[in-house]
Amino acid sequence: MVNPKVPRRPTLFYRPIQPSDLEILEQIHGDLFPIRYESEFFQNVVNGREIVSWAAVDRSRPNGKSDELVGFVTARIVLAKESEIADILRYDSSKSDQTLVYILTLGVVEAYRNCGIASSLIRKVIKYASSIPTCQAVYLHVISYNNPAIHLYQKMSFKCIRRLQGFYLINGQHYDSYLFVYYVNGGRSPCSPLELVTSMVGYMRSGFKTVAAKLYKNEDRKVPKWPKCKETHSLISTQNKRNLNAECGGCECV
Ligand SMILES: CC(C)(COP(=O)(O)OP(=O)(O)OC[C@H]1O[C@@H](n2cnc3c(N)ncnc32)[C@H](O)[C@@H]1OP(=O)(O)O)[C@@H](O)C(=O)NCCC(=O)NCCS
């Protein structure tokens, strides 16, 4: 589809996000998302601290803007057994290092939409995830009314596996989210009843071990790891300050 707002054919180029992108990255996040992100999140993105990212730039842009972001995706690796989708993965107790790639944020500035930029950025993430032997899937959350994004994920063969009620809390209002997954490296949800039971038992056992270890180490920080509401949710660090004014330390797609 051609976007009439792009005056000419863009010369799109993809590269990692770098420190010089800090200002524009913050600005675009502010423009596109209903949630304010902590500056720590942006620092981690531009410095590649536990976050991988890709930027889209238009090399044919005049006025010194040929390297300015027109789109971006940020993601991080999480341990499968500690993720909220551990129950829908094939559990292999001999592989405790199984991982997932979680998409934190994805956005394209309005004038560059429908040029295939988001699709290309997602393909970069999928390719990256596929290159990690332990990685089983790419997953993300999307707010339930974000039809363009939902359409995009469906078009890219992501599977919607869950609707999470009241997952987001934005300006005091609760919104549901959909959880989308794209399996890589042969990772897939358990399908036979036996696989399903084995997966659940393995998941519960690993969960029990984690809880027991935490109790033993007295590491309970009173902050739930996967809180229900986005405003209190941080994927970068569970030590991040909680902020009830719709700020987010490293959050997922909305
Ligand atoms: C969602 C978003 C990232 C898509 O970016 P994009 O670069 O325009 O996406 P692409 O060009 O790769 O593909 C867009 C697809 O979605 C479709 N689409 C775009 N706008 C749409 C709309 N309003 N309703 C339905 N579908 C829409 C396009 O038609 C295209 O599908 P097609 O190839 O079948 O026509 C972009 O709209 C955006 O940044 N939105 C604001 C931030 C956001 O919502 N991020 C995602 C959070 S999970």
PDBQT file of the ligand as one rigid body, heavy atoms in Angstrom, charges set to zero:
ROOT
HETATM    1  C1  LIG A 301       1.123  -0.489  14.020  1.00  0.00    +0.000 C 
HETATM    2  C2  LIG A 301       2.231   0.223  13.237  1.00  0.00    +0.000 C 
HETATM    3  C3  LIG A 301       3.565  -0.073  13.930  1.00  0.00    +0.000 C 
HETATM    4  C4  LIG A 301       2.241  -0.328  11.810  1.00  0.00    +0.000 C 
HETATM    5  O1  LIG A 301       3.340   0.275  11.124  1.00  0.00    +0.000 OA
HETATM    6  P1  LIG A 301       3.425   0.281   9.525  1.00  0.00    +0.000 P 
HETATM    7  O2  LIG A 301       4.846   0.563   9.163  1.00  0.00    +0.000 OA
HETATM    8  O3  LIG A 301       2.388   1.157   8.989  1.00  0.00    +0.000 OA
HETATM    9  O4  LIG A 301       3.097  -1.232   9.189  1.00  0.00    +0.000 OA
HETATM   10  P2  LIG A 301       3.321  -1.945   7.776  1.00  0.00    +0.000 P 
HETATM   11  O5  LIG A 301       3.346  -0.922   6.689  1.00  0.00    +0.000 OA
HETATM   12  O6  LIG A 301       4.464  -2.886   7.871  1.00  0.00    +0.000 OA
HETATM   13  O7  LIG A 301       2.015  -2.851   7.660  1.00  0.00    +0.000 OA
HETATM   14  C5  LIG A 301       0.842  -2.285   8.005  1.00  0.00    +0.000 C 
HETATM   15  C6  LIG A 301      -0.265  -3.266   7.771  1.00  0.00    +0.000 C 
HETATM   16  O8  LIG A 301      -1.286  -2.880   8.650  1.00  0.00    +0.000 OA
HETATM   17  C7  LIG A 301      -2.353  -2.380   7.884  1.00  0.00    +0.000 C 
HETATM   18  N1  LIG A 301      -2.890  -1.210   8.502  1.00  0.00    +0.000 N 
HETATM   19  C8  LIG A 301      -2.314  -0.030   8.634  1.00  0.00    +0.000 A 
HETATM   20  N2  LIG A 301      -3.175   0.841   9.214  1.00  0.00    +0.000 NA
HETATM   21  C9  LIG A 301      -4.310   0.140   9.438  1.00  0.00    +0.000 A 
HETATM   22  C10 LIG A 301      -5.569   0.467   9.992  1.00  0.00    +0.000 A 
HETATM   23  N3  LIG A 301      -5.838   1.703  10.434  1.00  0.00    +0.000 N 
HETATM   24  N4  LIG A 301      -6.497  -0.513  10.115  1.00  0.00    +0.000 NA
HETATM   25  C11 LIG A 301      -6.237  -1.761   9.679  1.00  0.00    +0.000 A 
HETATM   26  N5  LIG A 301      -5.078  -2.105   9.127  1.00  0.00    +0.000 NA
HETATM   27  C12 LIG A 301      -4.121  -1.160   9.008  1.00  0.00    +0.000 A 
HETATM   28  C13 LIG A 301      -1.805  -2.069   6.541  1.00  0.00    +0.000 C 
HETATM   29  O9  LIG A 301      -2.830  -2.104   5.600  1.00  0.00    +0.000 OA
HETATM   30  C14 LIG A 301      -0.786  -3.152   6.380  1.00  0.00    +0.000 C 
HETATM   31  O10 LIG A 301      -1.401  -4.356   6.002  1.00  0.00    +0.000 OA
HETATM   32  P3  LIG A 301      -1.524  -4.736   4.455  1.00  0.00    +0.000 P 
HETATM   33  O11 LIG A 301      -0.116  -4.924   3.962  1.00  0.00    +0.000 OA
HETATM   34  O12 LIG A 301      -2.328  -5.988   4.501  1.00  0.00    +0.000 OA
HETATM   35  O13 LIG A 301      -2.185  -3.600   3.777  1.00  0.00    +0.000 OA
HETATM   36  C15 LIG A 301       1.986   1.745  13.158  1.00  0.00    +0.000 C 
HETATM   37  O14 LIG A 301       0.654   1.967  12.789  1.00  0.00    +0.000 OA
HETATM   38  C16 LIG A 301       2.266   2.492  14.453  1.00  0.00    +0.000 C 
HETATM   39  O15 LIG A 301       3.378   2.906  14.731  1.00  0.00    +0.000 OA
HETATM   40  N6  LIG A 301       1.224   2.702  15.278  1.00  0.00    +0.000 N 
HETATM   41  C17 LIG A 301       1.383   3.451  16.542  1.00  0.00    +0.000 C 
HETATM   42  C18 LIG A 301       2.205   2.690  17.562  1.00  0.00    +0.000 C 
HETATM   43  C19 LIG A 301       1.675   1.302  17.748  1.00  0.00    +0.000 C 
HETATM   44  O16 LIG A 301       0.476   1.076  17.827  1.00  0.00    +0.000 OA
HETATM   45  N7  LIG A 301       2.609   0.342  17.865  1.00  0.00    +0.000 N 
HETATM   46  C20 LIG A 301       2.286  -1.053  18.040  1.00  0.00    +0.000 C 
HETATM   47  C21 LIG A 301       2.056  -1.315  19.467  1.00  0.00    +0.000 C 
HETATM   48  S1  LIG A 301       1.762  -3.050  19.756  1.00  0.00    +0.000 SA
ENDROOT
TORSDOF 0
